[in-house]
Amino acid sequence: MDFLKDLWNFMKERKKFWLAPLIIIFLLLGLIIVLAGGSAIAPFIYSIF
């Protein structure tokens, strides 16, 4: 939680709110890759990248 608070304070102080959508997209892509890594759809996920 401290990391998220520090990240939010960084974005707030330096007016870098454009970073929020990028961070969310990267987290979602990472979550999809981790969850699909052992499933039957893994070949389809990896073919996207």
PyMOL Python script that loads the backbone (N, CA, C, O; Angstrom):
from pymol import cmd

cmd.read_pdbstr("""\
ATOM      1  N   MET A   1       0.812  -1.198   0.000  1.00  0.00           N
ATOM      2  CA  MET A   1       0.000   0.000   0.000  1.00  0.00           C
ATOM      3  C   MET A   1       0.859   1.267   0.000  1.00  0.00           C
ATOM      4  O   MET A   1       0.469   2.285  -0.571  1.00  0.00           O
ATOM      5  N   ASP A   2       2.008   1.201   0.630  1.00  0.00           N
ATOM      6  CA  ASP A   2       2.871   2.381   0.659  1.00  0.00           C
ATOM      7  C   ASP A   2       3.341   2.755  -0.749  1.00  0.00           C
ATOM      8  O   ASP A   2       3.486   3.933  -1.075  1.00  0.00           O
ATOM      9  N   PHE A   3       3.574   1.742  -1.567  1.00  0.00           N
ATOM     10  CA  PHE A   3       4.007   2.006  -2.934  1.00  0.00           C
ATOM     11  C   PHE A   3       2.926   2.768  -3.701  1.00  0.00           C
ATOM     12  O   PHE A   3       3.222   3.719  -4.424  1.00  0.00           O
ATOM     13  N   LEU A   4       1.680   2.347  -3.537  1.00  0.00           N
ATOM     14  CA  LEU A   4       0.582   3.026  -4.229  1.00  0.00           C
ATOM     15  C   LEU A   4       0.403   4.459  -3.729  1.00  0.00           C
ATOM     16  O   LEU A   4       0.123   5.365  -4.514  1.00  0.00           O
ATOM     17  N   LYS A   5       0.565   4.655  -2.432  1.00  0.00           N
ATOM     18  CA  LYS A   5       0.460   6.013  -1.887  1.00  0.00           C
ATOM     19  C   LYS A   5       1.591   6.898  -2.417  1.00  0.00           C
ATOM     20  O   LYS A   5       1.374   8.055  -2.778  1.00  0.00           O
ATOM     21  N   ASP A   6       2.792   6.338  -2.457  1.00  0.00           N
ATOM     22  CA  ASP A   6       3.930   7.095  -2.984  1.00  0.00           C
ATOM     23  C   ASP A   6       3.746   7.419  -4.458  1.00  0.00           C
ATOM     24  O   ASP A   6       4.054   8.525  -4.903  1.00  0.00           O
ATOM     25  N   LEU A   7       3.245   6.458  -5.205  1.00  0.00           N
ATOM     26  CA  LEU A   7       3.001   6.681  -6.626  1.00  0.00           C
ATOM     27  C   LEU A   7       1.942   7.756  -6.836  1.00  0.00           C
ATOM     28  O   LEU A   7       2.100   8.622  -7.696  1.00  0.00           O
ATOM     29  N   TRP A   8       0.868   7.706  -6.059  1.00  0.00           N
ATOM     30  CA  TRP A   8      -0.189   8.715  -6.179  1.00  0.00           C
ATOM     31  C   TRP A   8       0.352  10.098  -5.807  1.00  0.00           C
ATOM     32  O   TRP A   8       0.058  11.078  -6.492  1.00  0.00           O
ATOM     33  N   ASN A   9       1.135  10.188  -4.736  1.00  0.00           N
ATOM     34  CA  ASN A   9       1.709  11.477  -4.333  1.00  0.00           C
ATOM     35  C   ASN A   9       2.656  12.017  -5.400  1.00  0.00           C
ATOM     36  O   ASN A   9       2.683  13.222  -5.652  1.00  0.00           O
ATOM     37  N   PHE A  10       3.429  11.136  -6.026  1.00  0.00           N
ATOM     38  CA  PHE A  10       4.314  11.556  -7.112  1.00  0.00           C
ATOM     39  C   PHE A  10       3.511  12.159  -8.257  1.00  0.00           C
ATOM     40  O   PHE A  10       3.837  13.233  -8.763  1.00  0.00           O
ATOM     41  N   MET A  11       2.451  11.449  -8.660  1.00  0.00           N
ATOM     42  CA  MET A  11       1.645  11.942  -9.782  1.00  0.00           C
ATOM     43  C   MET A  11       0.938  13.242  -9.426  1.00  0.00           C
ATOM     44  O   MET A  11       0.788  14.120 -10.275  1.00  0.00           O
ATOM     45  N   LYS A  12       0.509  13.367  -8.193  1.00  0.00           N
ATOM     46  CA  LYS A  12      -0.209  14.568  -7.770  1.00  0.00           C
ATOM     47  C   LYS A  12       0.719  15.780  -7.694  1.00  0.00           C
ATOM     48  O   LYS A  12       0.357  16.868  -8.142  1.00  0.00           O
ATOM     49  N   GLU A  13       1.897  15.598  -7.137  1.00  0.00           N
ATOM     50  CA  GLU A  13       2.823  16.717  -6.975  1.00  0.00           C
ATOM     51  C   GLU A  13       3.402  17.196  -8.297  1.00  0.00           C
ATOM     52  O   GLU A  13       3.591  18.395  -8.501  1.00  0.00           O
ATOM     53  N   ARG A  14       3.678  16.270  -9.179  1.00  0.00           N
ATOM     54  CA  ARG A  14       4.332  16.634 -10.441  1.00  0.00           C
ATOM     55  C   ARG A  14       3.370  16.729 -11.617  1.00  0.00           C
ATOM     56  O   ARG A  14       3.799  16.876 -12.762  1.00  0.00           O
ATOM     57  N   LYS A  15       2.069  16.645 -11.340  1.00  0.00           N
ATOM     58  CA  LYS A  15       1.018  16.773 -12.369  1.00  0.00           C
ATOM     59  C   LYS A  15       1.213  15.761 -13.491  1.00  0.00           C
ATOM     60  O   LYS A  15       1.108  16.100 -14.670  1.00  0.00           O
ATOM     61  N   LYS A  16       1.493  14.530 -13.120  1.00  0.00           N
ATOM     62  CA  LYS A  16       1.718  13.460 -14.093  1.00  0.00           C
ATOM     63  C   LYS A  16       0.526  12.500 -14.118  1.00  0.00           C
ATOM     64  O   LYS A  16       0.712  11.283 -14.084  1.00  0.00           O
ATOM     65  N   PHE A  17      -0.676  13.029 -14.176  1.00  0.00           N
ATOM     66  CA  PHE A  17      -1.861  12.185 -14.136  1.00  0.00           C
ATOM     67  C   PHE A  17      -2.021  11.343 -15.395  1.00  0.00           C
ATOM     68  O   PHE A  17      -2.796  10.387 -15.399  1.00  0.00           O
ATOM     69  N   TRP A  18      -1.310  11.676 -16.453  1.00  0.00           N
ATOM     70  CA  TRP A  18      -1.375  10.882 -17.669  1.00  0.00           C
ATOM     71  C   TRP A  18      -0.735   9.514 -17.473  1.00  0.00           C
ATOM     72  O   TRP A  18      -0.933   8.615 -18.289  1.00  0.00           O
ATOM     73  N   LEU A  19       0.033   9.348 -16.396  1.00  0.00           N
ATOM     74  CA  LEU A  19       0.652   8.050 -16.122  1.00  0.00           C
ATOM     75  C   LEU A  19      -0.349   7.021 -15.598  1.00  0.00           C
ATOM     76  O   LEU A  19      -0.123   5.819 -15.737  1.00  0.00           O
ATOM     77  N   ALA A  20      -1.435   7.468 -15.005  1.00  0.00           N
ATOM     78  CA  ALA A  20      -2.399   6.549 -14.392  1.00  0.00           C
ATOM     79  C   ALA A  20      -2.980   5.553 -15.393  1.00  0.00           C
ATOM     80  O   ALA A  20      -2.986   4.358 -15.100  1.00  0.00           O
ATOM     81  N   PRO A  21      -3.473   5.983 -16.569  1.00  0.00           N
ATOM     82  CA  PRO A  21      -3.995   4.985 -17.511  1.00  0.00           C
ATOM     83  C   PRO A  21      -2.932   4.002 -17.997  1.00  0.00           C
ATOM     84  O   PRO A  21      -3.227   2.827 -18.213  1.00  0.00           O
ATOM     85  N   LEU A  22      -1.711   4.472 -18.170  1.00  0.00           N
ATOM     86  CA  LEU A  22      -0.635   3.573 -18.593  1.00  0.00           C
ATOM     87  C   LEU A  22      -0.352   2.505 -17.540  1.00  0.00           C
ATOM     88  O   LEU A  22      -0.178   1.331 -17.865  1.00  0.00           O
ATOM     89  N   ILE A  23      -0.309   2.917 -16.298  1.00  0.00           N
ATOM     90  CA  ILE A  23      -0.039   1.977 -15.215  1.00  0.00           C
ATOM     91  C   ILE A  23      -1.161   0.956 -15.113  1.00  0.00           C
ATOM     92  O   ILE A  23      -0.903  -0.231 -14.912  1.00  0.00           O
ATOM     93  N   ILE A  24      -2.399   1.405 -15.249  1.00  0.00           N
ATOM     94  CA  ILE A  24      -3.543   0.493 -15.170  1.00  0.00           C
ATOM     95  C   ILE A  24      -3.510  -0.515 -16.315  1.00  0.00           C
ATOM     96  O   ILE A  24      -3.758  -1.702 -16.102  1.00  0.00           O
ATOM     97  N   ILE A  25      -3.208  -0.057 -17.516  1.00  0.00           N
ATOM     98  CA  ILE A  25      -3.150  -0.963 -18.666  1.00  0.00           C
ATOM     99  C   ILE A  25      -2.034  -1.989 -18.491  1.00  0.00           C
ATOM    100  O   ILE A  25      -2.232  -3.172 -18.771  1.00  0.00           O
ATOM    101  N   PHE A  26      -0.862  -1.546 -18.030  1.00  0.00           N
ATOM    102  CA  PHE A  26       0.243  -2.490 -17.815  1.00  0.00           C
ATOM    103  C   PHE A  26      -0.100  -3.513 -16.740  1.00  0.00           C
ATOM    104  O   PHE A  26       0.243  -4.688 -16.878  1.00  0.00           O
ATOM    105  N   LEU A  27      -0.765  -3.090 -15.680  1.00  0.00           N
ATOM    106  CA  LEU A  27      -1.162  -4.026 -14.632  1.00  0.00           C
ATOM    107  C   LEU A  27      -2.176  -5.038 -15.146  1.00  0.00           C
ATOM    108  O   LEU A  27      -2.086  -6.222 -14.822  1.00  0.00           O
ATOM    109  N   LEU A  28      -3.140  -4.586 -15.943  1.00  0.00           N
ATOM    110  CA  LEU A  28      -4.137  -5.499 -16.497  1.00  0.00           C
ATOM    111  C   LEU A  28      -3.511  -6.493 -17.467  1.00  0.00           C
ATOM    112  O   LEU A  28      -3.850  -7.676 -17.443  1.00  0.00           O
ATOM    113  N   LEU A  29      -2.605  -6.029 -18.315  1.00  0.00           N
ATOM    114  CA  LEU A  29      -1.929  -6.943 -19.238  1.00  0.00           C
ATOM    115  C   LEU A  29      -1.091  -7.972 -18.484  1.00  0.00           C
ATOM    116  O   LEU A  29      -1.077  -9.147 -18.849  1.00  0.00           O
ATOM    117  N   GLY A  30      -0.405  -7.544 -17.455  1.00  0.00           N
ATOM    118  CA  GLY A  30       0.379  -8.471 -16.643  1.00  0.00           C
ATOM    119  C   GLY A  30      -0.496  -9.497 -15.951  1.00  0.00           C
ATOM    120  O   GLY A  30      -0.138 -10.672 -15.870  1.00  0.00           O
ATOM    121  N   LEU A  31      -1.638  -9.060 -15.453  1.00  0.00           N
ATOM    122  CA  LEU A  31      -2.566  -9.971 -14.795  1.00  0.00           C
ATOM    123  C   LEU A  31      -3.128 -10.987 -15.782  1.00  0.00           C
ATOM    124  O   LEU A  31      -3.264 -12.164 -15.449  1.00  0.00           O
ATOM    125  N   ILE A  32      -3.454 -10.546 -16.988  1.00  0.00           N
ATOM    126  CA  ILE A  32      -3.968 -11.466 -18.007  1.00  0.00           C
ATOM    127  C   ILE A  32      -2.911 -12.503 -18.364  1.00  0.00           C
ATOM    128  O   ILE A  32      -3.223 -13.687 -18.494  1.00  0.00           O
ATOM    129  N   ILE A  33      -1.681 -12.074 -18.521  1.00  0.00           N
ATOM    130  CA  ILE A  33      -0.605 -13.015 -18.877  1.00  0.00           C
ATOM    131  C   ILE A  33      -0.371 -14.019 -17.754  1.00  0.00           C
ATOM    132  O   ILE A  33      -0.174 -15.205 -18.017  1.00  0.00           O
ATOM    133  N   VAL A  34      -0.390 -13.563 -16.519  1.00  0.00           N
ATOM    134  CA  VAL A  34      -0.156 -14.469 -15.387  1.00  0.00           C
ATOM    135  C   VAL A  34      -1.304 -15.470 -15.251  1.00  0.00           C
ATOM    136  O   VAL A  34      -1.069 -16.662 -15.053  1.00  0.00           O
ATOM    137  N   LEU A  35      -2.531 -14.993 -15.354  1.00  0.00           N
ATOM    138  CA  LEU A  35      -3.676 -15.888 -15.180  1.00  0.00           C
ATOM    139  C   LEU A  35      -3.852 -16.842 -16.350  1.00  0.00           C
ATOM    140  O   LEU A  35      -4.313 -17.968 -16.162  1.00  0.00           O
ATOM    141  N   ALA A  36      -3.497 -16.419 -17.543  1.00  0.00           N
ATOM    142  CA  ALA A  36      -3.675 -17.270 -18.722  1.00  0.00           C
ATOM    143  C   ALA A  36      -2.457 -18.138 -18.989  1.00  0.00           C
ATOM    144  O   ALA A  36      -2.471 -18.937 -19.926  1.00  0.00           O
ATOM    145  N   GLY A  37      -1.420 -18.005 -18.205  1.00  0.00           N
ATOM    146  CA  GLY A  37      -0.188 -18.752 -18.448  1.00  0.00           C
ATOM    147  C   GLY A  37      -0.357 -20.255 -18.376  1.00  0.00           C
ATOM    148  O   GLY A  37       0.294 -20.979 -19.130  1.00  0.00           O
ATOM    149  N   GLY A  38      -1.207 -20.743 -17.497  1.00  0.00           N
ATOM    150  CA  GLY A  38      -1.374 -22.180 -17.352  1.00  0.00           C
ATOM    151  C   GLY A  38      -2.667 -22.702 -17.940  1.00  0.00           C
ATOM    152  O   GLY A  38      -3.035 -23.847 -17.678  1.00  0.00           O
ATOM    153  N   SER A  39      -3.352 -21.919 -18.707  1.00  0.00           N
ATOM    154  CA  SER A  39      -4.647 -22.364 -19.224  1.00  0.00           C
ATOM    155  C   SER A  39      -4.561 -22.725 -20.698  1.00  0.00           C
ATOM    156  O   SER A  39      -3.502 -22.633 -21.318  1.00  0.00           O
ATOM    157  N   ALA A  40      -5.685 -23.133 -21.239  1.00  0.00           N
ATOM    158  CA  ALA A  40      -5.749 -23.551 -22.643  1.00  0.00           C
ATOM    159  C   ALA A  40      -5.702 -22.373 -23.606  1.00  0.00           C
ATOM    160  O   ALA A  40      -5.438 -22.556 -24.794  1.00  0.00           O
ATOM    161  N   ILE A  41      -5.954 -21.173 -23.109  1.00  0.00           N
ATOM    162  CA  ILE A  41      -5.936 -20.007 -24.002  1.00  0.00           C
ATOM    163  C   ILE A  41      -4.566 -19.352 -24.077  1.00  0.00           C
ATOM    164  O   ILE A  41      -4.406 -18.332 -24.748  1.00  0.00           O
ATOM    165  N   ALA A  42      -3.580 -19.919 -23.401  1.00  0.00           N
ATOM    166  CA  ALA A  42      -2.236 -19.333 -23.376  1.00  0.00           C
ATOM    167  C   ALA A  42      -1.642 -19.138 -24.770  1.00  0.00           C
ATOM    168  O   ALA A  42      -1.051 -18.087 -25.019  1.00  0.00           O
ATOM    169  N   PRO A  43      -1.767 -20.099 -25.695  1.00  0.00           N
ATOM    170  CA  PRO A  43      -1.188 -19.864 -27.033  1.00  0.00           C
ATOM    171  C   PRO A  43      -1.806 -18.657 -27.745  1.00  0.00           C
ATOM    172  O   PRO A  43      -1.130 -17.974 -28.513  1.00  0.00           O
ATOM    173  N   PHE A  44      -3.072 -18.401 -27.492  1.00  0.00           N
ATOM    174  CA  PHE A  44      -3.728 -17.267 -28.132  1.00  0.00           C
ATOM    175  C   PHE A  44      -3.280 -15.943 -27.518  1.00  0.00           C
ATOM    176  O   PHE A  44      -3.138 -14.945 -28.225  1.00  0.00           O
ATOM    177  N   ILE A  45      -3.058 -15.933 -26.204  1.00  0.00           N
ATOM    178  CA  ILE A  45      -2.592 -14.717 -25.526  1.00  0.00           C
ATOM    179  C   ILE A  45      -1.181 -14.383 -25.997  1.00  0.00           C
ATOM    180  O   ILE A  45      -0.889 -13.225 -26.291  1.00  0.00           O
ATOM    181  N   TYR A  46      -0.300 -15.386 -26.072  1.00  0.00           N
ATOM    182  CA  TYR A  46       1.080 -15.138 -26.444  1.00  0.00           C
ATOM    183  C   TYR A  46       1.222 -14.763 -27.914  1.00  0.00           C
ATOM    184  O   TYR A  46       2.188 -14.102 -28.293  1.00  0.00           O
ATOM    185  N   SER A  47       0.277 -15.176 -28.737  1.00  0.00           N
ATOM    186  CA  SER A  47       0.348 -14.811 -30.144  1.00  0.00           C
ATOM    187  C   SER A  47       0.032 -13.327 -30.358  1.00  0.00           C
ATOM    188  O   SER A  47       0.423 -12.750 -31.373  1.00  0.00           O
ATOM    189  N   ILE A  48      -0.662 -12.721 -29.422  1.00  0.00           N
ATOM    190  CA  ILE A  48      -0.966 -11.290 -29.510  1.00  0.00           C
ATOM    191  C   ILE A  48       0.318 -10.478 -29.404  1.00  0.00           C
ATOM    192  O   ILE A  48       0.478  -9.463 -30.082  1.00  0.00           O
ATOM    193  N   PHE A  49       1.228 -10.931 -28.550  1.00  0.00           N
ATOM    194  CA  PHE A  49       2.451 -10.189 -28.322  1.00  0.00           C
ATOM    195  C   PHE A  49       3.549 -10.689 -29.224  1.00  0.00           C
ATOM    196  O   PHE A  49       4.668 -10.179 -29.176  1.00  0.00           O
TER     197      PHE A  49
END
""", "prot")
cmd.dss("prot")
cmd.show_as("cartoon", "prot")
cmd.util.cbc("prot")
cmd.orient("prot")
